[in-house]
Amino acid sequence: MSANRPSRWRAIASSGEMARVMLALKTVLAAEDEIPVLIFDEVDANVGGERTANVVGEKMKQIAAKRQVLCITHLPQVAATATAHYVVTKQVREGRTISEIEIAQPGKPRVTELARHVGRPKRGDPKHAEALLK
Protein backbone atom coordinates (compact mmCIF):
# COMPACT_ATOMS: atom_id res chain seq x y z
CA MET A 1 0.00 0.00 0.00
CA SER A 2 1.40 3.38 -0.91
CA ALA A 3 2.09 6.03 1.70
CA ASN A 4 -0.41 8.28 -0.10
CA ARG A 5 -3.32 5.86 0.22
CA PRO A 6 -4.56 6.94 3.69
CA SER A 7 -4.75 10.60 2.72
CA ARG A 8 -6.68 9.77 -0.47
CA TRP A 9 -9.15 7.66 1.52
CA ARG A 10 -9.63 10.48 4.02
CA ALA A 11 -10.56 12.76 1.14
CA ILE A 12 -13.32 10.29 0.24
CA ALA A 13 -14.65 9.28 3.68
CA SER A 14 -14.42 10.50 7.25
CA SER A 15 -12.93 8.29 9.96
CA GLY A 16 -16.46 7.63 11.24
CA GLU A 17 -17.62 6.56 7.79
CA MET A 18 -14.58 4.32 7.39
CA ALA A 19 -15.29 2.72 10.78
CA ARG A 20 -18.90 2.04 9.79
CA VAL A 21 -17.81 0.51 6.49
CA MET A 22 -15.53 -1.79 8.49
CA LEU A 23 -18.43 -2.60 10.82
CA ALA A 24 -20.59 -3.49 7.80
CA LEU A 25 -17.86 -5.70 6.36
CA LYS A 26 -17.27 -7.44 9.69
CA THR A 27 -21.00 -8.04 10.07
CA VAL A 28 -21.02 -9.89 6.76
CA LEU A 29 -17.70 -11.69 7.28
CA ALA A 30 -18.07 -12.63 10.97
CA ALA A 31 -19.31 -16.09 10.09
CA GLU A 32 -16.37 -16.74 7.76
CA ASP A 33 -13.22 -15.18 9.19
CA GLU A 34 -11.17 -16.58 12.07
CA ILE A 35 -10.41 -13.36 13.95
CA PRO A 36 -11.47 -14.11 17.56
CA VAL A 37 -11.52 -10.54 18.93
CA LEU A 38 -12.62 -7.33 17.24
CA ILE A 39 -11.98 -3.90 18.72
CA PHE A 40 -14.00 -0.93 17.52
CA ASP A 41 -12.85 2.45 18.79
CA GLU A 42 -15.70 4.95 18.51
CA VAL A 43 -17.29 3.24 15.51
CA ASP A 44 -20.23 5.52 16.25
CA ALA A 45 -18.23 8.71 15.67
CA ASN A 46 -20.34 11.34 13.90
CA VAL A 47 -23.46 9.15 13.96
CA GLY A 48 -26.47 11.37 13.51
CA GLY A 49 -29.75 10.27 14.99
CA GLU A 50 -31.01 7.69 17.41
CA ARG A 51 -32.17 5.29 14.70
CA THR A 52 -28.69 5.08 13.16
CA ALA A 53 -27.17 4.60 16.62
CA ASN A 54 -29.59 1.73 17.25
CA VAL A 55 -28.56 0.08 13.95
CA VAL A 56 -24.87 0.38 14.84
CA GLY A 57 -25.58 -1.21 18.24
CA GLU A 58 -27.55 -4.05 16.70
CA LYS A 59 -24.81 -4.76 14.14
CA MET A 60 -22.25 -4.90 16.96
CA LYS A 61 -24.51 -7.34 18.80
CA GLN A 62 -24.73 -9.56 15.68
CA ILE A 63 -20.96 -9.70 15.41
CA ALA A 64 -20.65 -10.40 19.15
CA ALA A 65 -22.79 -13.52 18.72
CA LYS A 66 -19.82 -15.11 16.92
CA ARG A 67 -16.79 -13.12 18.14
CA GLN A 68 -15.55 -11.27 21.17
CA VAL A 69 -16.20 -7.56 20.56
CA LEU A 70 -14.72 -4.66 22.47
CA CYS A 71 -16.31 -1.34 21.61
CA ILE A 72 -15.38 2.10 22.85
CA THR A 73 -18.48 4.26 22.53
CA HIS A 74 -20.12 7.41 23.77
CA LEU A 75 -23.59 6.50 22.52
CA PRO A 76 -26.03 4.95 24.99
CA GLN A 77 -27.83 3.09 22.17
CA VAL A 78 -24.61 1.25 21.34
CA ALA A 79 -23.57 0.68 24.98
CA ALA A 80 -27.01 -0.73 25.83
CA THR A 81 -26.57 -3.65 23.42
CA ALA A 82 -23.51 -4.95 25.25
CA THR A 83 -23.57 -7.92 27.60
CA ALA A 84 -20.97 -6.19 29.80
CA HIS A 85 -20.50 -2.45 30.23
CA TYR A 86 -17.28 -0.95 31.53
CA VAL A 87 -16.77 2.65 32.55
CA VAL A 88 -13.41 4.21 31.78
CA THR A 89 -12.42 7.42 33.50
CA LYS A 90 -9.30 9.55 33.22
CA GLN A 91 -7.92 11.91 35.82
CA VAL A 92 -4.76 13.96 36.06
CA ARG A 93 -2.92 13.38 39.34
CA GLU A 94 0.36 15.12 40.06
CA GLY A 95 0.83 15.86 36.36
CA ARG A 96 0.15 12.27 35.24
CA THR A 97 -2.94 11.03 33.45
CA ILE A 98 -4.42 8.01 35.20
CA SER A 99 -7.04 5.82 33.52
CA GLU A 100 -9.35 3.64 35.57
CA ILE A 101 -11.83 1.01 34.44
CA GLU A 102 -14.66 -0.61 36.33
CA ILE A 103 -17.67 -2.65 35.36
CA ALA A 104 -21.07 -0.99 35.45
CA GLN A 105 -22.91 -3.67 37.38
CA PRO A 106 -26.29 -4.80 36.02
CA GLY A 107 -29.27 -2.99 37.46
CA LYS A 108 -29.13 0.50 38.87
CA PRO A 109 -25.38 1.15 38.34
CA ARG A 110 -25.66 0.36 34.63
CA VAL A 111 -28.87 2.36 34.26
CA THR A 112 -27.17 5.31 35.97
CA GLU A 113 -24.20 5.11 33.59
CA LEU A 114 -26.43 4.88 30.51
CA ALA A 115 -28.51 7.79 31.80
CA ARG A 116 -25.31 9.80 32.08
CA HIS A 117 -24.64 9.04 28.42
CA VAL A 118 -28.16 10.04 27.46
CA GLY A 119 -27.46 13.47 28.96
CA ARG A 120 -31.03 14.43 29.65
CA PRO A 121 -31.63 17.38 31.96
CA LYS A 122 -29.01 17.53 34.67
CA ARG A 123 -28.00 13.95 35.51
CA GLY A 124 -29.65 11.97 32.75
CA ASP A 125 -32.93 10.20 32.28
CA PRO A 126 -33.09 6.80 33.99
CA LYS A 127 -36.39 5.95 32.24
CA HIS A 128 -34.82 6.42 28.83
CA ALA A 129 -31.78 4.37 29.90
CA GLU A 130 -34.03 1.56 31.18
CA ALA A 131 -35.93 1.59 27.88
CA LEU A 132 -32.64 1.22 25.97
CA LEU A 133 -31.80 -1.90 27.97
CA LYS A 134 -35.11 -3.59 27.09
Backbone bond lengths (Angstrom), bond angles and torsions (degrees), N, CA, C in turn:
res aa  C-N    CA-C-N  psi(-1)  N-CA   C-N-CA  omega(-1)  CA-C   N-CA-C  phi
1 M - - - 1.431 - - 1.526 108.70 -
2 S 1.289 117.11 134.35 1.455 120.55 -178.05 1.522 111.07 -74.42
3 A 1.318 115.65 155.47 1.458 120.94 179.48 1.526 111.07 -65.56
4 N 1.331 117.59 -20.91 1.463 120.80 -179.78 1.523 113.19 -82.22
5 R 1.317 117.45 -17.03 1.461 120.68 -174.55 1.526 113.58 -55.08
6 P 1.345 121.30 -49.86 1.458 119.45 -177.76 1.525 113.52 -57.59
7 S 1.331 117.73 -39.83 1.459 118.70 -178.75 1.529 110.99 -68.77
8 R 1.340 117.46 -35.27 1.467 119.37 176.81 1.517 110.54 -65.92
9 W 1.336 117.80 -40.82 1.465 120.55 178.90 1.515 110.52 -64.81
10 R 1.317 117.85 -37.72 1.465 120.22 179.48 1.520 111.32 -66.07
11 A 1.308 117.17 -27.51 1.458 120.10 176.66 1.524 110.90 -70.96
12 I 1.338 116.50 -23.46 1.462 121.58 -177.98 1.527 111.29 -92.15
13 A 1.323 117.57 -40.84 1.465 121.34 -173.74 1.527 110.15 -141.08
14 S 1.318 115.34 146.77 1.465 120.37 175.73 1.521 109.53 -74.29
15 S 1.330 116.48 167.76 1.464 119.55 177.75 1.524 110.78 -62.65
16 G 1.327 117.66 -35.58 1.461 120.75 177.21 1.516 112.08 -64.87
17 E 1.335 115.92 -41.97 1.466 119.89 177.59 1.524 111.09 -65.05
18 M 1.320 115.93 -41.46 1.469 119.51 178.45 1.532 110.22 -62.30
19 A 1.328 116.94 -41.29 1.464 120.47 179.66 1.522 110.54 -63.57
20 R 1.322 117.28 -39.54 1.464 120.05 179.92 1.530 111.93 -71.42
21 V 1.316 116.97 -32.39 1.469 119.43 173.54 1.530 109.09 -63.40
22 M 1.329 116.55 -43.70 1.467 119.99 177.81 1.528 110.32 -62.41
23 L 1.324 117.13 -41.03 1.463 120.43 177.21 1.527 110.26 -60.11
24 A 1.324 117.68 -43.73 1.467 120.95 178.90 1.525 110.82 -62.22
25 L 1.320 116.56 -44.41 1.469 120.18 178.51 1.527 111.40 -62.44
26 K 1.332 116.55 -44.83 1.465 119.65 -179.19 1.517 111.36 -66.71
27 T 1.315 118.00 -31.08 1.461 120.82 176.32 1.528 109.92 -62.02
28 V 1.315 115.85 -43.70 1.466 121.01 -179.35 1.525 111.26 -72.13
29 L 1.335 117.14 -40.14 1.462 121.24 -173.07 1.532 114.71 -89.45
30 A 1.323 118.02 -7.76 1.469 120.73 -174.43 1.526 112.87 -55.16
31 A 1.309 116.77 -33.35 1.463 119.60 -179.24 1.526 112.10 -75.84
32 E 1.330 117.71 -17.73 1.455 121.02 -173.19 1.524 114.76 -106.96
33 D 1.327 117.89 -34.79 1.467 118.45 -174.77 1.525 110.99 -81.87
34 E 1.309 116.50 169.42 1.461 121.33 -176.23 1.522 112.38 -113.20
35 I 1.309 118.13 18.63 1.461 121.63 179.05 1.529 107.75 -77.63
36 P 1.346 118.34 116.92 1.464 120.20 -173.43 1.531 114.67 -78.76
37 V 1.337 117.45 -26.87 1.464 120.54 -176.36 1.524 109.10 -131.92
38 L 1.328 115.70 131.11 1.461 121.30 176.68 1.525 108.36 -118.62
39 I 1.316 115.72 134.79 1.461 120.95 178.91 1.524 107.95 -117.69
40 F 1.312 115.78 123.17 1.461 121.74 176.93 1.525 107.79 -115.49
41 D 1.321 115.32 118.10 1.461 121.27 -179.73 1.521 108.51 -101.37
42 E 1.312 115.95 104.73 1.461 123.75 179.15 1.526 112.09 54.23
43 V 1.329 115.36 50.18 1.462 121.61 176.86 1.529 110.02 -62.02
44 D 1.317 116.25 -17.88 1.456 121.54 -179.52 1.528 113.06 -93.06
45 A 1.327 116.89 11.07 1.464 120.16 -179.87 1.525 109.92 -56.60
46 N 1.302 115.65 133.27 1.471 123.12 177.31 1.524 113.74 63.61
47 V 1.327 117.52 21.76 1.464 120.35 175.40 1.523 107.54 -73.18
48 G 1.300 115.50 129.29 1.457 120.32 178.91 1.517 110.37 -107.75
49 G 1.298 116.65 118.44 1.452 120.20 173.97 1.514 113.99 100.53
50 E 1.313 113.61 145.99 1.462 121.07 -177.70 1.523 111.93 -67.63
51 R 1.320 116.82 -36.45 1.468 119.53 -178.90 1.532 111.12 -63.17
52 T 1.329 116.69 -44.00 1.466 120.15 178.60 1.520 110.22 -64.11
53 A 1.333 116.52 -41.36 1.467 120.37 178.21 1.522 110.63 -60.73
54 N 1.326 117.62 -40.41 1.468 121.12 177.62 1.530 111.03 -62.45
55 V 1.329 117.39 -40.49 1.466 121.44 179.33 1.525 110.17 -64.43
56 V 1.336 116.84 -43.92 1.470 120.03 178.31 1.527 109.37 -59.54
57 G 1.331 117.41 -45.65 1.465 121.14 178.77 1.518 112.52 -60.49
58 E 1.312 117.27 -42.76 1.461 120.76 179.73 1.530 111.86 -66.58
59 K 1.319 117.00 -37.96 1.475 120.02 177.72 1.530 109.91 -64.95
60 M 1.337 116.70 -40.36 1.463 119.92 177.71 1.531 109.76 -62.26
61 K 1.312 116.26 -39.89 1.470 120.92 -179.96 1.536 110.59 -64.57
62 Q 1.333 117.15 -38.93 1.466 121.30 177.48 1.525 110.73 -61.75
63 I 1.313 116.12 -45.13 1.468 119.79 179.19 1.523 109.65 -64.07
64 A 1.327 117.31 -40.63 1.468 121.97 -177.33 1.526 112.48 -66.02
65 A 1.320 117.57 -17.16 1.466 119.83 176.40 1.527 110.98 -67.73
66 K 1.340 116.89 -22.70 1.466 120.81 -177.63 1.525 113.67 -117.59
67 R 1.326 117.27 -17.51 1.462 122.40 -175.85 1.523 110.11 -139.18
68 Q 1.322 114.92 159.44 1.459 119.88 171.31 1.528 107.22 -77.40
69 V 1.327 116.96 127.35 1.460 121.46 -179.28 1.521 108.96 -121.75
70 L 1.318 115.27 129.62 1.454 122.11 170.93 1.523 106.29 -113.30
71 C 1.319 116.45 127.23 1.455 120.43 -176.20 1.524 109.59 -131.24
72 I 1.297 115.70 126.30 1.458 121.01 173.80 1.524 105.57 -97.02
73 T 1.324 116.44 120.47 1.461 120.46 -174.05 1.520 111.04 -143.24
74 H 1.321 114.52 157.34 1.458 121.29 172.51 1.526 110.58 -116.80
75 L 1.329 116.48 1.20 1.459 119.95 -178.30 1.527 111.25 -97.90
76 P 1.325 116.73 126.83 1.464 119.40 -179.81 1.520 112.52 -63.78
77 Q 1.322 118.28 -31.23 1.473 120.87 179.87 1.523 110.94 -64.39
78 V 1.317 117.14 -34.52 1.465 121.17 178.61 1.527 109.43 -77.67
79 A 1.328 117.02 -46.54 1.468 121.32 -179.08 1.529 111.74 -60.70
80 A 1.316 117.27 -34.07 1.469 121.00 -176.98 1.521 112.74 -66.95
81 T 1.325 118.51 -21.51 1.467 120.29 -178.99 1.520 112.88 -81.81
82 A 1.313 117.24 -9.60 1.467 121.12 -176.14 1.522 111.88 -75.32
83 T 1.326 115.63 152.15 1.461 119.78 174.24 1.527 111.10 -83.96
84 A 1.323 116.66 -21.92 1.469 122.22 175.42 1.521 107.62 -137.21
85 H 1.317 115.81 141.39 1.468 121.25 -174.52 1.523 107.36 -128.81
86 Y 1.315 115.65 119.36 1.458 121.47 179.22 1.513 109.62 -109.96
87 V 1.310 115.89 144.29 1.455 122.01 178.35 1.524 107.90 -108.78
88 V 1.327 115.77 123.99 1.453 121.28 178.61 1.520 107.70 -109.41
89 T 1.316 115.77 128.59 1.461 121.07 176.82 1.518 109.30 -124.84
90 K 1.325 114.68 151.34 1.466 120.45 176.92 1.520 108.05 -126.43
91 Q 1.312 114.93 139.15 1.460 121.70 176.93 1.515 108.30 -138.79
92 V 1.331 115.91 150.98 1.452 120.10 174.35 1.518 107.00 -101.30
93 R 1.333 115.36 122.46 1.468 121.67 178.51 1.521 108.20 -126.48
94 E 1.301 115.60 121.96 1.463 121.65 179.32 1.530 111.38 50.66
95 G 1.336 115.99 42.93 1.451 120.89 176.62 1.516 115.44 80.82
96 R 1.321 117.94 0.87 1.469 121.88 179.43 1.518 109.89 -114.16
97 T 1.319 115.56 140.61 1.461 120.33 176.42 1.514 108.67 -87.22
98 I 1.318 115.36 124.62 1.463 122.33 -179.47 1.532 108.10 -114.29
99 S 1.320 116.13 127.22 1.463 121.51 175.70 1.519 108.84 -104.10
100 E 1.319 115.26 138.12 1.462 120.91 177.53 1.523 108.39 -128.32
101 I 1.320 115.21 147.89 1.465 120.49 178.89 1.525 108.60 -133.55
102 E 1.321 114.64 137.00 1.462 119.38 174.37 1.518 108.80 -147.39
103 I 1.309 115.65 153.19 1.453 119.90 -178.75 1.526 109.35 -78.95
104 A 1.317 115.83 138.35 1.463 121.35 171.82 1.526 105.24 -84.94
105 Q 1.292 115.98 103.29 1.463 120.98 -176.05 1.524 110.89 -59.13
106 P 1.331 117.38 147.16 1.473 120.18 176.54 1.525 110.16 -56.15
107 G 1.303 114.91 154.82 1.461 119.98 -179.42 1.519 111.36 92.23
108 K 1.312 114.87 -142.72 1.465 120.21 -173.33 1.531 114.18 -58.56
109 P 1.344 120.57 -42.91 1.468 118.32 179.17 1.537 113.49 -58.84
110 R 1.316 116.70 -40.28 1.465 119.12 179.29 1.520 110.82 -70.90
111 V 1.313 117.40 -40.62 1.465 120.56 177.41 1.527 109.93 -60.70
112 T 1.320 116.80 -42.21 1.467 121.24 178.95 1.523 110.65 -61.33
113 E 1.312 117.37 -43.61 1.470 120.76 179.66 1.523 111.21 -66.19
114 L 1.323 118.02 -42.91 1.465 120.10 177.65 1.529 110.68 -64.93
115 A 1.316 116.79 -38.87 1.470 120.44 177.64 1.526 110.18 -61.33
116 R 1.312 116.46 -37.52 1.464 120.29 177.55 1.531 109.84 -62.50
117 H 1.321 116.50 -38.92 1.460 120.61 177.42 1.531 111.24 -66.77
118 V 1.319 115.98 -38.64 1.458 120.22 -178.69 1.526 109.55 -60.87
119 G 1.334 116.69 -38.05 1.453 121.03 175.29 1.503 114.81 68.88
120 R 1.294 117.50 30.31 1.460 120.61 175.41 1.528 108.76 -65.94
121 P 1.311 117.38 178.14 1.467 118.96 -174.63 1.526 112.98 -45.84
122 K 1.278 113.27 129.78 1.463 125.43 -179.93 1.510 112.86 59.88
123 R 1.293 121.26 -94.37 1.466 123.11 -169.40 1.517 113.95 -101.67
124 G 1.304 118.76 4.13 1.455 119.36 -179.45 1.515 111.31 106.65
125 D 1.286 114.86 167.22 1.458 121.75 -175.05 1.524 109.85 -113.30
126 P 1.339 117.09 100.56 1.467 119.08 -178.73 1.529 113.26 -60.29
127 K 1.343 118.48 -31.75 1.462 119.95 -179.62 1.522 110.73 -66.36
128 H 1.316 116.83 -40.53 1.457 119.67 177.59 1.532 110.23 -66.09
129 A 1.337 117.13 -41.97 1.458 121.41 178.26 1.533 110.94 -61.59
130 E 1.328 117.22 -43.15 1.473 120.40 177.85 1.515 111.23 -62.19
131 A 1.344 116.63 -38.85 1.466 121.03 179.33 1.537 109.96 -64.54
132 L 1.326 117.06 -37.92 1.474 120.04 178.76 1.527 111.56 -62.80
133 L 1.310 116.86 -34.29 1.465 120.92 -177.89 1.529 112.64 -75.77
134 K 1.327 117.90 -16.19 1.468 120.57 -178.48 1.494 112.42 -85.47
